[in-house]
Amino acid sequence: MNYKKKTIRDVDLKGKKVLMRCDFNVPTNDEGVITDDSRIRKTLPTIQAVLDQGAAVILCSHKGRPKNGYEEKFSLKVVQARLQELLGVPVDLASDIIGPEAQEKAKALQPGQVLLLENVRFLKGETKNDMDIARAYADLAEVFVNDAFGSCHRAHSSTVGVASYLPAYSGLLVKKELDVMGKALSDPNRPLVLIMGGSKVSDKIGVIDHMLTLADDIIIGGGMSYTFTAAKGGKIGTSLCENESFEYCRELLKKAEEKGVRIHLPVDAVCGDHFAADAEPVVYADGEIPDNMMGMDIGPKTAEAYAEVIRNAGTVIWNGPMGVFEFPAFAEGTKAVAKAMAESEAVTIIGGGDSAAAVEQFGYADKMTHVSTGGGASLEFFAGEELPGVAALLDA
């Protein structure tokens, strides 16, 4: 995959209208109040840089997964309000996305002004990369900029289709993602350590297979580790398990040995007798979990061993928590990994999703080299797959 792309620094935008795909898919509570605006904040440098060049900006994004056209809870009105506060300039909202109102507002837009289109997923066909929709987006502007890394693995009208009709450039956030993660794959500081967690082995097969040719060490934790334990004949009680992945796990351990890649598996686990925050944490040796107990975190010996591998690393890529970190009694393993990465001299990359939420929760986010804004996109990136939204941008 070519991730050297032209950016907004490679084009003169003065006097132009720029359509920018952002990731404003922010979480909101039951009252519709934004609970975390970091996705909005991370795109501000690109918006500001485009405005500073003397362009007019038309912003677009999805929010959630609306099923039947307009749904109030998925409206970008809350984003409009927060954007105005953060940018310090008025932000207009076009409620019909590509209809007469949007066309009129886009036409009247002057350099330095900002227009936000309503949630692109209110349009039937957006997620199917409908080219009529893509054409309508393109008619609003003269240049397309993609700064929504979290949506780059989706071939939608607002990420891929529109790039067929307008010159397409990378925003500063997408550039940073591609630069940091691209170097980690093509020219990493070694040893290169991959940490995989989360619940399922099957979700991570692409990444593990691809990284088996690149990594020096692969650390495995989270729910997926119990499938490895069971595949080796260990007892895992009522822990998460994918029986259909046993063959793959055995095969992987064999392949890793042949390639000289060190696979690190838990030696102990913190368990509870039911899945809840109030479950009493009990530590058992790996493969010796009683029938009525469920593994919910890596154990203290495992956490220490994993921290040691991280301390000696040159590059660490982490995707997926070590346990149920939402429950304080079962958060220690995930916290230990986050702390070791924060204190490490290595290049540290968090692959979005739950891992990003965990480092944020434990207060280590600002100690990492890079926290990706795209969970699914970074997974596909590390699996060596081409991201359609990146492929659609002009090559540098």
C-alpha positions as CSV (number, residue, x, y, z in Angstrom):
1,M,0.0,0.0,0.0
2,N,1.3,3.4,-0.9
3,Y,0.8,5.7,2.1
4,K,2.9,8.7,0.7
5,K,0.0,11.0,-0.2
6,K,-0.3,14.7,-1.2
7,T,-1.5,16.8,1.6
8,I,-3.0,20.3,2.0
9,R,0.6,21.6,2.2
10,D,1.0,20.6,-1.5
11,V,-1.8,22.7,-2.9
12,D,-2.7,26.4,-3.1
13,L,-6.2,26.7,-1.6
14,K,-6.5,30.5,-1.7
15,G,-10.0,31.5,-2.8
16,K,-11.1,27.9,-3.2
17,K,-14.0,26.0,-1.7
18,V,-12.7,22.9,0.1
19,L,-14.9,19.9,0.9
20,M,-13.4,18.2,4.0
21,R,-14.4,14.7,5.2
22,C,-14.0,14.7,9.0
23,D,-14.6,12.2,11.8
24,F,-17.2,13.9,14.0
25,N,-18.6,10.6,15.2
26,V,-18.5,11.7,18.8
27,P,-20.2,10.0,21.7
28,T,-23.2,11.7,23.2
29,N,-25.2,10.9,26.4
30,D,-29.0,10.4,26.7
31,E,-29.5,14.2,26.9
32,G,-27.6,14.5,23.6
33,V,-24.6,16.2,25.2
34,I,-21.1,15.3,23.8
35,T,-19.2,13.3,26.3
36,D,-15.8,13.3,24.5
37,D,-14.9,15.9,21.9
38,S,-11.4,14.6,21.1
39,R,-12.4,13.6,17.5
40,I,-13.5,17.2,16.8
41,R,-10.3,18.6,18.4
42,K,-8.0,16.4,16.4
43,T,-9.3,17.8,13.1
44,L,-9.1,21.4,14.2
45,P,-5.4,21.9,12.9
46,T,-6.4,20.8,9.4
47,I,-9.6,23.0,9.4
48,Q,-7.5,26.0,10.7
49,A,-4.7,25.4,8.2
50,V,-7.2,25.4,5.3
51,L,-8.9,28.6,6.5
52,D,-5.5,30.2,7.0
53,Q,-4.8,29.6,3.3
54,G,-7.8,31.7,2.5
55,A,-10.2,29.0,1.6
56,A,-13.9,28.4,2.4
57,V,-14.5,25.1,4.1
58,I,-17.4,22.7,3.8
59,L,-17.2,20.0,6.4
60,C,-18.9,16.6,6.3
61,S,-19.0,13.6,8.5
62,H,-21.1,10.7,9.7
63,K,-22.4,10.1,13.2
64,G,-23.6,6.7,14.4
65,R,-25.5,4.3,12.2
66,P,-28.9,5.8,11.3
67,K,-31.2,3.4,9.5
68,N,-34.0,5.4,8.0
69,G,-32.9,8.9,6.9
70,Y,-33.0,11.7,9.4
71,E,-32.9,10.7,13.1
72,E,-32.6,13.5,15.7
73,K,-30.1,11.6,17.9
74,F,-27.7,11.3,15.0
75,S,-27.9,14.9,14.0
76,L,-24.7,17.0,13.8
77,K,-26.3,20.0,15.5
78,V,-24.3,19.2,18.7
79,V,-21.2,19.1,16.6
80,Q,-22.0,22.4,15.0
81,A,-22.3,24.1,18.4
82,R,-19.0,22.6,19.7
83,L,-17.2,23.5,16.5
84,Q,-18.2,27.1,16.8
85,E,-16.9,27.2,20.3
86,L,-13.6,25.6,19.4
87,L,-13.0,27.4,16.1
88,G,-14.2,30.8,17.3
89,V,-16.0,31.5,14.0
90,P,-19.6,30.9,13.0
91,V,-20.4,27.5,11.6
92,D,-23.5,27.2,9.4
93,L,-25.4,23.9,9.1
94,A,-27.0,22.6,5.8
95,S,-29.8,20.3,6.9
96,D,-30.3,18.7,3.5
97,I,-26.6,17.6,2.9
98,I,-26.6,17.8,-0.9
99,G,-30.0,19.4,-1.5
100,P,-31.0,22.9,-2.6
101,E,-30.2,24.4,0.8
102,A,-26.7,22.9,0.9
103,Q,-26.1,24.0,-2.7
104,E,-27.2,27.6,-2.0
105,K,-25.1,27.9,1.2
106,A,-22.1,26.4,-0.5
107,K,-22.4,28.8,-3.4
108,A,-22.6,31.8,-1.1
109,L,-19.7,30.7,1.1
110,Q,-16.8,33.2,1.2
111,P,-13.1,32.6,2.1
112,G,-12.7,32.1,5.8
113,Q,-16.3,30.9,6.3
114,V,-17.3,27.4,7.5
115,L,-20.3,25.3,6.5
116,L,-21.2,21.9,8.0
117,L,-23.3,19.4,6.1
118,E,-25.8,17.3,8.1
119,N,-24.9,13.6,8.8
120,V,-23.9,12.0,5.5
121,R,-25.4,8.7,6.5
122,F,-28.9,10.2,6.4
123,L,-28.5,9.8,2.6
124,K,-29.5,6.3,1.4
125,G,-26.6,5.2,-0.8
126,E,-23.8,7.0,1.1
127,T,-22.4,3.7,2.5
128,K,-22.8,2.0,-0.8
129,N,-20.5,4.5,-2.5
130,D,-23.3,5.8,-4.7
131,M,-21.7,7.9,-7.4
132,D,-24.6,10.2,-7.9
133,I,-24.2,11.3,-4.2
134,A,-20.4,11.5,-4.7
135,R,-21.0,13.8,-7.7
136,A,-23.4,16.0,-5.7
137,Y,-20.7,16.4,-3.0
138,A,-18.2,17.3,-5.7
139,D,-20.5,20.0,-7.1
140,L,-20.3,21.9,-3.8
141,A,-16.5,22.4,-3.9
142,E,-13.3,22.5,-6.0
143,V,-10.9,20.4,-3.8
144,F,-11.5,17.4,-1.5
145,V,-9.6,16.8,1.7
146,N,-9.9,13.6,3.8
147,D,-9.0,14.0,7.4
148,A,-11.2,11.1,8.7
149,F,-8.7,8.3,9.2
150,G,-11.3,6.3,11.2
151,S,-13.4,6.1,8.0
152,C,-10.6,5.4,5.5
153,H,-11.3,1.7,5.5
154,R,-14.8,2.3,4.2
155,A,-15.5,2.8,0.5
156,H,-18.3,5.3,0.9
157,S,-19.5,8.3,-1.3
158,S,-17.9,10.8,1.1
159,T,-14.5,9.0,1.5
160,V,-13.9,7.4,-1.9
161,G,-16.6,8.3,-4.5
162,V,-16.1,12.1,-4.3
163,A,-12.3,11.6,-5.0
164,S,-13.3,10.5,-8.5
165,Y,-14.6,14.0,-9.3
166,L,-12.3,16.3,-7.3
167,P,-8.5,16.5,-6.7
168,A,-8.1,14.7,-3.3
169,Y,-5.6,15.5,-0.6
170,S,-4.8,14.2,2.8
171,G,-5.5,16.3,5.9
172,L,-2.9,16.7,8.6
173,L,-4.4,14.1,10.9
174,V,-4.5,11.5,8.2
175,K,-0.9,12.4,7.2
176,K,0.2,11.9,10.8
177,E,-1.5,8.5,11.0
178,L,0.1,7.3,7.8
179,D,3.5,8.7,8.7
180,V,3.8,7.1,12.2
181,M,2.1,3.8,11.4
182,G,3.7,3.5,8.0
183,K,7.2,3.8,9.5
184,A,6.3,1.3,12.2
185,L,5.7,-1.2,9.4
186,S,8.4,-0.3,6.8
187,D,11.3,0.8,9.0
188,P,10.6,0.2,12.7
189,N,13.0,0.7,15.6
190,R,13.6,-2.8,16.8
191,P,12.7,-5.0,18.6
192,L,9.1,-4.5,17.1
193,V,6.6,-5.7,19.6
194,L,2.9,-6.3,18.7
195,I,0.4,-6.5,21.6
196,M,-2.9,-8.2,20.7
197,G,-5.9,-8.3,23.1
198,G,-9.6,-8.1,22.9
199,S,-12.1,-10.9,22.8
200,K,-11.7,-12.9,19.6
201,V,-8.8,-14.5,17.8
202,S,-10.8,-14.5,14.6
203,D,-11.0,-10.7,14.6
204,K,-7.2,-10.4,14.6
205,I,-6.1,-13.1,12.2
206,G,-5.3,-10.7,9.4
207,V,-3.1,-8.6,11.7
208,I,-1.3,-11.5,13.3
209,D,-0.6,-13.2,10.0
210,H,0.8,-10.0,8.4
211,M,2.8,-9.0,11.5
212,L,4.3,-12.5,11.8
213,T,6.6,-11.5,8.9
214,L,7.5,-8.2,10.6
215,A,7.4,-8.4,14.4
216,D,10.1,-9.7,16.7
217,D,7.7,-10.4,19.6
218,I,3.9,-10.9,19.7
219,I,2.2,-10.5,23.1
220,I,-1.3,-12.0,23.5
221,G,-3.8,-11.1,26.2
222,G,-7.5,-10.4,26.7
223,G,-10.3,-12.9,25.9
224,M,-8.5,-14.3,22.9
225,S,-5.7,-15.7,25.1
226,Y,-8.1,-18.3,26.5
227,T,-8.6,-19.8,23.0
228,F,-4.8,-20.3,22.8
229,T,-4.8,-21.9,26.3
230,A,-7.7,-24.2,25.4
231,A,-6.0,-25.1,22.0
232,K,-3.0,-26.3,24.0
233,G,-5.2,-28.5,26.2
234,G,-5.4,-26.1,29.3
235,K,-8.5,-25.7,31.4
236,I,-10.2,-22.3,31.0
237,G,-13.5,-22.7,33.0
238,T,-16.2,-20.5,31.6
239,S,-13.8,-18.1,29.9
240,L,-14.3,-16.8,26.4
241,C,-13.3,-19.4,23.8
242,E,-13.5,-19.9,20.0
243,N,-13.2,-23.6,19.4
244,E,-13.2,-23.1,15.7
245,S,-9.9,-21.2,16.0
246,F,-7.9,-24.0,17.8
247,E,-6.3,-25.2,14.6
248,Y,-5.2,-21.6,13.7
249,C,-3.7,-21.1,17.2
250,R,-1.6,-24.3,17.0
251,E,-0.5,-23.4,13.5
252,L,0.4,-19.9,14.5
253,L,2.6,-21.1,17.4
254,K,4.4,-23.5,15.0
255,K,4.9,-20.8,12.3
256,A,6.2,-18.3,14.8
257,E,8.8,-20.8,16.1
258,E,9.9,-21.4,12.5
259,K,10.3,-17.7,11.8
260,G,12.0,-17.0,15.1
261,V,9.1,-14.7,16.3
262,R,8.7,-14.9,20.1
263,I,5.0,-15.4,21.1
264,H,4.2,-14.4,24.7
265,L,1.1,-16.1,26.3
266,P,-0.2,-15.5,29.8
267,V,1.1,-17.6,32.7
268,D,-1.7,-16.6,35.1
269,A,-5.1,-15.1,35.0
270,V,-7.4,-13.0,37.2
271,C,-10.8,-14.7,37.3
272,G,-14.3,-14.2,38.7
273,D,-17.3,-16.5,39.2
274,H,-19.6,-14.2,37.2
275,F,-19.2,-11.4,34.7
276,A,-19.7,-8.2,36.8
277,A,-17.8,-5.4,38.4
278,D,-18.6,-6.9,41.9
279,A,-17.1,-10.4,41.1
280,E,-14.3,-11.3,43.6
281,P,-11.0,-11.4,41.7
282,V,-9.0,-14.7,42.2
283,V,-5.7,-15.5,40.5
284,Y,-5.1,-19.0,38.9
285,A,-2.2,-20.4,36.9
286,D,-2.8,-20.4,33.2
287,G,-4.6,-23.6,32.1
288,E,-5.8,-24.3,35.6
289,I,-9.0,-22.2,35.8
290,P,-11.8,-24.1,37.7
291,D,-15.0,-25.0,35.8
292,N,-17.1,-22.3,37.6
293,M,-14.6,-19.5,37.0
294,M,-14.0,-17.1,34.1
295,G,-10.8,-15.4,33.1
296,M,-11.2,-11.6,33.1
297,D,-7.7,-10.2,33.1
298,I,-4.1,-11.3,32.7
299,G,-2.5,-12.2,36.1
300,P,0.2,-10.3,38.0
301,K,3.1,-12.5,36.8
302,T,1.9,-12.2,33.2
303,A,1.6,-8.4,33.6
304,E,5.2,-8.2,34.9
305,A,6.6,-10.4,32.1
306,Y,4.8,-8.4,29.4
307,A,6.0,-5.1,30.9
308,E,9.6,-6.5,30.7
309,V,9.2,-7.2,27.0
310,I,7.8,-3.7,26.5
311,R,10.7,-2.1,28.4
312,N,13.2,-3.7,26.0
313,A,11.2,-2.8,22.8
314,G,12.1,-0.3,20.1
315,T,8.6,0.0,18.7
316,V,5.3,-1.2,20.4
317,I,2.0,-1.5,18.6
318,W,-1.0,-2.2,20.8
319,N,-4.5,-3.3,19.8
320,G,-7.0,-4.6,22.2
321,P,-7.2,-4.6,26.1
322,M,-5.7,-7.3,28.4
323,G,-9.0,-7.8,30.2
324,V,-12.3,-6.3,31.3
325,F,-10.7,-2.9,32.1
326,E,-14.1,-1.3,32.6
327,F,-14.3,-3.2,35.9
328,P,-11.7,-1.8,38.3
329,A,-11.0,-5.3,39.9
330,F,-10.0,-6.6,36.4
331,A,-8.2,-3.5,35.0
332,E,-4.8,-4.1,36.4
333,G,-3.4,-6.0,33.4
334,T,-4.4,-3.5,30.9
335,K,-3.2,-0.7,33.2
336,A,0.2,-2.4,33.6
337,V,0.7,-2.6,29.8
338,A,-0.4,1.0,29.4
339,K,2.0,2.1,32.1
340,A,5.0,0.1,30.7
341,M,4.4,1.7,27.3
342,A,4.1,5.2,28.8
343,E,7.4,4.8,30.6
344,S,9.2,3.1,27.7
345,E,11.7,4.8,25.4
346,A,10.1,3.0,22.4
347,V,7.9,4.4,19.7
348,T,4.5,3.6,21.1
349,I,1.4,3.3,18.9
350,I,-2.1,2.7,20.2
351,G,-4.4,1.2,17.5
352,G,-7.6,3.1,18.3
353,G,-10.7,1.5,19.7
354,D,-10.7,0.0,23.2
355,S,-7.0,0.4,23.7
356,A,-7.3,4.2,23.0
357,A,-10.2,4.3,25.5
358,A,-8.0,2.5,28.1
359,V,-4.9,4.7,27.8
360,E,-7.3,7.7,28.0
361,Q,-9.0,6.3,31.1
362,F,-5.6,5.6,32.9
363,G,-4.2,9.0,32.0
364,Y,-1.4,7.7,29.8
365,A,-2.7,9.0,26.3
366,D,-0.3,12.0,26.2
367,K,2.7,9.8,27.0
368,M,2.2,7.7,23.8
369,T,3.9,8.5,20.5
370,H,0.6,8.1,18.7
371,V,-2.9,7.2,19.6
372,S,-4.8,6.3,16.4
373,T,-8.2,7.8,15.8
374,G,-9.3,4.7,13.8
375,G,-9.9,1.3,15.5
376,G,-11.1,-0.6,12.4
377,A,-8.9,1.4,10.0
378,S,-5.7,0.8,12.0
379,L,-6.5,-2.9,12.3
380,E,-6.8,-3.2,8.5
381,F,-3.6,-1.0,8.1
382,F,-1.6,-3.4,10.3
383,A,-3.1,-6.3,8.4
384,G,-1.4,-4.9,5.3
385,E,-4.6,-4.2,3.6
386,E,-5.2,-1.2,1.3
387,L,-7.5,1.4,2.8
388,P,-9.9,2.6,0.1
389,G,-10.1,6.1,1.5
390,V,-6.3,6.4,1.5
391,A,-5.9,4.8,-2.0
392,A,-8.3,7.4,-3.4
393,L,-6.0,10.3,-2.4
394,L,-3.4,11.7,-4.8
395,D,0.0,10.1,-4.5
396,A,2.9,12.3,-3.4
